[in-house]
Amino acid sequence: MKEINQKQEHTGSYYAASVNEITNYPRLEGSKSVDVCVVGAGFTGVATALTLAERGYSVALIEANRIGWGASGRNGGQLINGISGLGKIRKKHGDGIADMVWDLKWRGNDIIYDRVEKYRIKCDLKSGFVETALKPRQLAYIEEYIEERGRHNFPYKYEAWDREQTRSNLGTDAFLGAFTCYRDGHLHPLNLCIGEARAAHDLGVQIFEQSPVTDIEHGDRPIVKTASGQVQANAVVLAGNAYSQFEPKHLSNLVFPAGSYIIGTEPLSEDVINEINPLDVAVCDMDEVVDYYRISADKRMLYGGACNYSGREPASIKAYIEPRMLKIYPQLKGTRIDYEWGGMIGIVLNRVPALGRINKNVYYCQGYSGHGVSATHVMGEIMSDAVAGTMERFDL
């Protein structure tokens, strides 16, 4: 991680302003010895640490800033099935892995629903996610989604909306139709990440914040070093994603960062909510560069979109995103914008997450291309399997 991004507090997002718990785990001091050291406390790192702790491993989790500081705590909060690039993986390996690919698509959602209930995590989890068609050719995707779920005897509710139903349910004429899945949904991502970290800590995971890693010394038991301490472990998992600067010999050019940005309005009236989103679903269009939005628990419109590959933040996120929102919802003109924030997501050129192993006992996973809430939880399980020596899903 670049020095400018180290030892930072959370950005000025709606999520940071409405967080359940302000974390204050200690800095790493002195020497520790554990089974597994996880570097990076976003969703990938926290999910991996929690999975390992549930399986009886001793774990240290090291974070340069705060739990969920990066994209995990800034994203649109949309819980969407799948891992980017699964279609390419299936094409590479053939139809023999079709069932495994289908299970992978939904495993992340299952993990999140289960953990929210098991650990009583308050993260405003709601079911319902809508993909909207802006162009006639995108209507074919809806038919594909229906056919796919029918083929797999999908047990959860889903439905297609024609243009009139879409207009009625979303209060806009912008879309030609939509597909809705009620096993997908939306949530407060920072509260989920912090809640999972708390669950991991309660199971014995040693968590260290404000502790940028300075070096990794490879060997039979690698040593992860910070300015004031070190952790020796049987295995190391690198989970830094878009902000990672580790192992440039192996990881450089695998993932490149792209900016994504969100605005949060003032709380909307019940009349407005009933007009634009009476079903309280998350929404995302089907374009290559998507717009996405949802209503927060306190009735704000959280609207995000665009994808900036330049590495430079817009001079005004509000000026960048608000016109996109008003194009869909002109009735929100004049609504106060209370929050504006952005962050970096990790993009992989082929859209398949980059995961691998260095020197037999240092594992890495990064690059979810903007679809990380669910996928990170699958990868946390796959990383944990790999540490234990089970490589079937890892080797895909």
C-alpha positions as CSV (number, residue, x, y, z in Angstrom):
1,M,0.0,0.0,0.0
2,K,1.3,3.4,-0.9
3,E,2.4,5.5,2.1
4,I,-0.1,8.2,1.4
5,N,-2.9,5.6,2.0
6,Q,-1.5,4.2,5.3
7,K,-2.7,4.9,8.8
8,Q,-5.8,6.6,7.6
9,E,-9.3,6.8,9.1
10,H,-12.4,6.1,7.1
11,T,-13.5,8.4,4.3
12,G,-16.4,10.8,4.8
13,S,-19.1,8.3,3.5
14,Y,-22.6,7.7,4.6
15,Y,-21.4,4.3,5.9
16,A,-18.7,5.8,8.1
17,A,-21.2,8.3,9.5
18,S,-23.7,5.5,10.4
19,V,-21.4,2.8,11.6
20,N,-22.4,0.6,14.5
21,E,-18.9,0.5,16.0
22,I,-15.8,2.6,15.7
23,T,-13.1,0.1,15.7
24,N,-9.9,0.6,17.7
25,Y,-7.9,-2.5,17.6
26,P,-4.3,-2.1,18.7
27,R,-1.2,-1.6,16.6
28,L,1.0,-4.6,16.1
29,E,3.8,-4.5,18.7
30,G,6.5,-7.1,19.3
31,S,6.6,-10.6,17.9
32,K,3.6,-13.0,17.5
33,S,3.3,-16.6,16.3
34,V,0.1,-18.0,14.7
35,D,-1.0,-20.6,12.2
36,V,-2.1,-18.1,9.6
37,C,-1.4,-14.3,9.1
38,V,-3.9,-12.4,7.0
39,V,-2.8,-9.1,5.5
40,G,-5.7,-6.7,4.8
41,A,-8.9,-6.3,6.7
42,G,-11.4,-5.7,4.0
43,F,-14.0,-8.3,3.1
44,T,-11.5,-10.9,1.7
45,G,-9.2,-10.7,4.7
46,V,-12.0,-10.6,7.3
47,A,-13.9,-13.4,5.7
48,T,-10.8,-15.5,5.5
49,A,-9.8,-14.8,9.1
50,L,-13.3,-15.7,10.3
51,T,-13.5,-18.9,8.3
52,L,-10.1,-20.0,9.6
53,A,-11.1,-19.2,13.2
54,E,-14.3,-21.2,12.8
55,R,-12.2,-24.1,11.7
56,G,-9.9,-23.8,14.8
57,Y,-6.8,-22.0,13.4
58,S,-5.0,-19.3,15.3
59,V,-5.0,-16.2,13.1
60,A,-3.5,-12.7,13.1
61,L,-5.3,-10.1,10.9
62,I,-3.2,-7.0,10.1
63,E,-4.7,-3.8,8.6
64,A,-2.8,-0.7,7.5
65,N,-5.8,1.5,8.3
66,R,-9.2,0.5,9.8
67,I,-11.4,-2.5,9.3
68,G,-13.2,-2.1,5.9
69,W,-11.2,1.1,5.1
70,G,-11.1,0.4,1.3
71,A,-13.7,-0.7,-1.2
72,S,-15.3,-3.1,1.4
73,G,-16.5,-0.1,3.4
74,R,-17.3,2.3,0.6
75,N,-19.2,0.2,-2.1
76,G,-22.8,0.4,-3.2
77,G,-23.9,-2.2,-0.7
78,Q,-25.3,-4.5,-3.3
79,L,-25.3,-8.2,-2.6
80,I,-25.1,-9.8,-6.0
81,N,-24.5,-13.5,-6.7
82,G,-21.6,-14.7,-8.7
83,I,-17.9,-14.2,-9.2
84,S,-16.7,-12.1,-12.1
85,G,-15.4,-14.3,-14.9
86,L,-17.2,-17.6,-13.9
87,G,-18.4,-18.0,-17.5
88,K,-14.8,-18.0,-18.7
89,I,-13.8,-20.5,-16.1
90,R,-16.6,-22.9,-17.2
91,K,-15.7,-22.5,-20.8
92,K,-12.1,-23.3,-20.0
93,H,-12.8,-26.4,-18.0
94,G,-16.0,-27.7,-19.7
95,D,-19.5,-28.5,-18.6
96,G,-18.2,-31.1,-16.1
97,I,-17.7,-28.3,-13.6
98,A,-21.1,-26.7,-14.3
99,D,-22.6,-27.6,-10.9
100,M,-19.5,-26.4,-9.1
101,V,-19.7,-23.1,-10.9
102,W,-23.4,-22.7,-10.1
103,D,-22.7,-23.4,-6.4
104,L,-19.9,-20.9,-6.4
105,K,-22.2,-18.2,-7.8
106,W,-24.4,-18.5,-4.7
107,R,-22.0,-19.5,-2.0
108,G,-21.1,-15.9,-1.1
109,N,-24.7,-15.0,-0.6
110,D,-25.3,-18.1,1.6
111,I,-22.3,-17.3,3.8
112,I,-23.5,-13.7,4.3
113,Y,-27.1,-14.6,5.1
114,D,-25.8,-17.3,7.5
115,R,-23.3,-15.1,9.3
116,V,-25.7,-12.1,9.7
117,E,-28.0,-14.5,11.5
118,K,-25.4,-16.5,13.4
119,Y,-23.5,-13.6,14.7
120,R,-26.4,-11.2,14.9
121,I,-24.7,-8.6,12.7
122,K,-26.8,-5.4,12.3
123,C,-26.1,-4.4,8.7
124,D,-29.6,-3.6,7.3
125,L,-29.6,-6.8,5.1
126,K,-32.6,-6.8,2.8
127,S,-33.5,-9.2,0.0
128,G,-34.2,-8.0,-3.5
129,F,-31.9,-6.9,-6.4
130,V,-33.0,-5.7,-9.8
131,E,-31.1,-5.6,-13.0
132,T,-32.5,-3.2,-15.5
133,A,-32.4,-3.1,-19.2
134,L,-31.6,0.2,-20.9
135,K,-31.3,-1.2,-24.4
136,P,-33.5,-3.6,-26.3
137,R,-30.7,-6.2,-26.7
138,Q,-30.4,-6.4,-22.9
139,L,-33.9,-7.8,-22.6
140,A,-32.4,-11.1,-23.9
141,Y,-30.3,-11.4,-20.7
142,I,-33.6,-11.5,-18.7
143,E,-34.6,-14.6,-20.6
144,E,-31.2,-16.2,-20.0
145,Y,-31.5,-15.5,-16.2
146,I,-34.9,-17.2,-16.1
147,E,-33.8,-20.2,-18.1
148,E,-30.7,-20.7,-16.0
149,R,-32.6,-20.6,-12.7
150,G,-35.2,-23.0,-14.1
151,R,-32.6,-25.4,-15.2
152,H,-31.1,-25.5,-11.7
153,N,-34.4,-25.6,-9.8
154,F,-33.5,-22.4,-8.1
155,P,-35.4,-22.4,-4.7
156,Y,-35.7,-18.6,-4.2
157,K,-38.1,-16.1,-5.6
158,Y,-37.3,-14.4,-8.9
159,E,-39.3,-12.6,-11.5
160,A,-39.2,-10.6,-14.8
161,W,-40.8,-7.2,-15.1
162,D,-42.0,-5.8,-18.3
163,R,-41.7,-2.1,-19.0
164,E,-44.9,-1.1,-17.3
165,Q,-44.1,-3.2,-14.2
166,T,-40.6,-1.7,-14.1
167,R,-42.0,1.8,-14.3
168,S,-44.5,1.1,-11.5
169,N,-41.9,-0.6,-9.2
170,L,-39.1,1.9,-9.8
171,G,-40.9,5.1,-10.6
172,T,-38.9,5.9,-13.8
173,D,-39.4,5.6,-17.6
174,A,-35.7,5.0,-18.1
175,F,-35.8,1.2,-18.3
176,L,-37.3,-1.2,-20.8
177,G,-37.7,-4.1,-18.4
178,A,-36.0,-5.8,-15.5
179,F,-35.1,-9.0,-13.7
180,T,-35.5,-9.3,-10.0
181,C,-33.9,-11.9,-7.7
182,Y,-34.8,-12.1,-4.0
183,R,-31.7,-14.1,-2.9
184,D,-29.6,-11.2,-3.9
185,G,-30.2,-8.0,-2.0
186,H,-28.5,-5.0,-0.3
187,L,-26.8,-4.1,3.0
188,H,-24.6,-1.7,4.9
189,P,-21.2,-3.0,3.8
190,L,-19.1,-1.4,6.5
191,N,-21.3,-2.6,9.3
192,L,-21.1,-6.1,7.8
193,C,-17.3,-6.0,7.6
194,I,-16.9,-4.7,11.1
195,G,-19.5,-7.2,12.5
196,E,-17.6,-10.1,10.9
197,A,-14.3,-8.8,12.3
198,R,-15.9,-8.6,15.7
199,A,-17.1,-12.2,15.3
200,A,-13.6,-13.3,14.3
201,H,-12.1,-11.4,17.3
202,D,-14.5,-13.1,19.6
203,L,-13.3,-16.5,18.2
204,G,-9.7,-15.6,19.1
205,V,-8.4,-13.8,16.0
206,Q,-5.8,-11.2,16.9
207,I,-6.6,-8.0,15.0
208,F,-4.2,-5.2,14.5
209,E,-5.1,-1.8,12.9
210,Q,-3.0,1.1,11.8
211,S,-0.2,-1.4,11.2
212,P,1.1,-1.1,7.6
213,V,3.1,-4.2,6.5
214,T,6.6,-3.2,5.4
215,D,8.0,-6.6,4.4
216,I,7.4,-10.3,4.1
217,E,10.3,-12.6,4.8
218,H,9.7,-15.9,3.0
219,G,10.6,-19.3,4.4
220,D,9.1,-22.4,5.9
221,R,7.3,-20.1,8.3
222,P,7.1,-16.6,6.7
223,I,7.5,-13.5,8.8
224,V,5.2,-10.5,8.1
225,K,6.8,-7.3,9.4
226,T,5.5,-3.9,10.3
227,A,7.4,-0.9,11.7
228,S,6.9,-2.0,15.3
229,G,6.3,-5.7,15.2
230,Q,6.2,-9.0,13.3
231,V,4.0,-12.1,12.9
232,Q,5.5,-15.5,12.1
233,A,3.0,-18.0,10.6
234,N,2.7,-21.3,8.8
235,A,0.9,-19.5,6.0
236,V,0.2,-16.0,4.9
237,V,-2.9,-14.7,3.0
238,L,-2.5,-11.4,1.1
239,A,-5.9,-9.6,0.8
240,G,-5.1,-6.0,-0.2
241,N,-7.0,-5.8,-3.5
242,A,-6.8,-2.4,-5.2
243,Y,-4.6,-0.8,-2.6
244,S,-2.1,-3.7,-2.4
245,Q,1.6,-3.0,-3.1
246,F,3.0,-6.4,-1.9
247,E,5.1,-8.9,-3.9
248,P,5.5,-6.7,-7.0
249,K,7.5,-9.5,-8.7
250,H,4.5,-11.7,-8.6
251,L,1.5,-9.4,-8.3
252,S,2.3,-6.3,-10.3
253,N,0.0,-5.8,-13.3
254,L,-2.5,-8.4,-12.2
255,V,-5.0,-5.8,-10.9
256,F,-5.3,-2.2,-11.7
257,P,-7.4,0.3,-9.6
258,A,-10.4,2.2,-11.0
259,G,-12.4,4.8,-9.2
260,S,-16.1,4.4,-8.4
261,Y,-18.2,7.1,-6.8
262,I,-21.4,7.5,-4.7
263,I,-23.6,10.3,-3.5
264,G,-26.1,10.1,-0.6
265,T,-29.1,12.4,-0.4
266,E,-31.0,13.7,2.5
267,P,-33.7,11.4,3.9
268,L,-36.5,11.2,1.5
269,S,-40.2,11.4,2.3
270,E,-42.4,8.3,2.4
271,D,-44.3,9.7,-0.6
272,V,-41.1,9.9,-2.7
273,I,-39.9,6.4,-1.5
274,N,-43.3,4.9,-2.4
275,E,-42.9,6.5,-5.9
276,I,-39.3,5.5,-6.7
277,N,-38.7,2.3,-4.8
278,P,-41.7,0.9,-2.9
279,L,-40.2,-2.6,-2.8
280,D,-36.9,-1.4,-1.2
281,V,-34.7,-3.3,-3.7
282,A,-31.2,-2.6,-4.9
283,V,-31.0,-1.6,-8.6
284,C,-28.2,-1.8,-11.2
285,D,-28.4,-1.4,-14.9
286,M,-27.0,-3.8,-17.5
287,D,-24.5,-1.5,-19.2
288,E,-20.8,-2.2,-19.3
289,V,-20.1,0.8,-17.0
290,V,-23.0,0.6,-14.6
291,D,-25.1,2.9,-12.5
292,Y,-26.4,1.4,-9.3
293,Y,-28.5,2.6,-6.4
294,R,-30.6,1.7,-3.4
295,I,-32.4,3.3,-0.5
296,S,-30.6,3.3,2.9
297,A,-32.2,2.2,6.1
298,D,-32.9,5.9,7.0
299,K,-34.5,6.5,3.5
300,R,-31.6,8.2,1.7
301,M,-31.0,7.6,-2.0
302,L,-27.5,6.2,-2.3
303,Y,-26.6,6.5,-6.0
304,G,-23.3,5.5,-7.6
305,G,-21.8,4.9,-10.9
306,A,-19.1,5.7,-13.5
307,C,-15.7,4.1,-13.5
308,N,-12.7,6.3,-13.6
309,Y,-9.5,4.6,-14.8
310,S,-7.3,7.8,-14.6
311,G,-6.4,7.5,-11.0
312,R,-7.6,11.0,-10.3
313,E,-10.7,11.8,-8.3
314,P,-13.3,14.1,-9.8
315,A,-13.0,17.7,-8.5
316,S,-16.6,17.3,-7.3
317,I,-18.1,13.8,-6.9
318,K,-21.5,15.5,-6.5
319,A,-21.1,17.3,-9.8
320,Y,-20.0,14.0,-11.4
321,I,-22.8,11.7,-10.1
322,E,-25.8,13.9,-9.5
323,P,-26.6,14.4,-13.2
324,R,-26.7,10.7,-13.6
325,M,-29.2,10.3,-10.8
326,L,-31.4,13.1,-12.1
327,K,-31.4,11.5,-15.6
328,I,-33.2,8.5,-14.0
329,Y,-35.1,10.4,-11.3
330,P,-35.7,14.0,-12.4
331,Q,-38.2,14.2,-9.5
332,L,-35.2,14.3,-7.1
333,K,-34.0,17.7,-8.5
334,G,-33.4,20.0,-5.6
335,T,-32.9,17.2,-3.1
336,R,-30.0,18.0,-0.8
337,I,-26.8,15.9,-1.2
338,D,-25.5,15.1,2.3
339,Y,-22.6,12.7,1.4
340,E,-20.3,12.2,-1.5
341,W,-17.4,9.7,-1.6
342,G,-15.4,7.4,-3.7
343,G,-12.7,4.7,-3.7
344,M,-10.7,2.3,-5.7
345,I,-12.0,-1.1,-6.9
346,G,-9.6,-3.8,-8.2
347,I,-10.1,-4.5,-11.9
348,V,-8.7,-7.6,-13.7
349,L,-8.4,-7.4,-17.5
350,N,-10.1,-10.7,-18.1
351,R,-12.5,-10.0,-15.2
352,V,-11.5,-13.3,-13.4
353,P,-10.3,-12.7,-9.8
354,A,-6.5,-13.1,-9.5
355,L,-5.6,-15.8,-7.0
356,G,-2.5,-17.9,-6.5
357,R,0.3,-19.0,-4.3
358,I,3.9,-17.8,-3.9
359,N,6.6,-20.1,-2.5
360,K,4.0,-22.7,-1.4
361,N,2.8,-20.9,1.7
362,V,1.9,-17.3,0.7
363,Y,-1.5,-17.0,-0.9
364,Y,-3.1,-14.1,-2.6
365,C,-6.6,-13.2,-3.9
366,Q,-7.7,-9.9,-5.4
367,G,-9.5,-8.2,-8.3
368,Y,-13.3,-8.6,-8.1
369,S,-14.0,-6.0,-10.8
370,G,-16.7,-4.2,-8.8
371,H,-18.6,-7.3,-7.7
372,G,-16.9,-8.1,-4.5
373,V,-19.4,-8.2,-1.6
374,S,-20.5,-11.8,-2.3
375,A,-17.3,-12.9,-4.2
376,T,-15.0,-12.0,-1.4
377,H,-16.8,-14.3,1.0
378,V,-16.5,-17.2,-1.4
379,M,-12.8,-16.4,-1.8
380,G,-12.4,-16.3,2.0
381,E,-13.6,-19.9,2.1
382,I,-11.4,-20.9,-0.9
383,M,-8.3,-19.4,0.7
384,S,-9.1,-21.2,3.9
385,D,-9.5,-24.5,2.0
386,A,-6.1,-23.9,0.3
387,V,-4.4,-23.2,3.6
388,A,-5.8,-26.6,4.8
389,G,-4.5,-28.3,1.6
390,T,-7.8,-28.6,-0.2
391,M,-7.1,-27.1,-3.7
392,E,-10.1,-28.2,-5.9
393,R,-11.8,-24.8,-6.1
394,F,-8.5,-22.8,-5.7
395,D,-7.1,-24.5,-8.8
396,L,-10.0,-23.5,-11.0
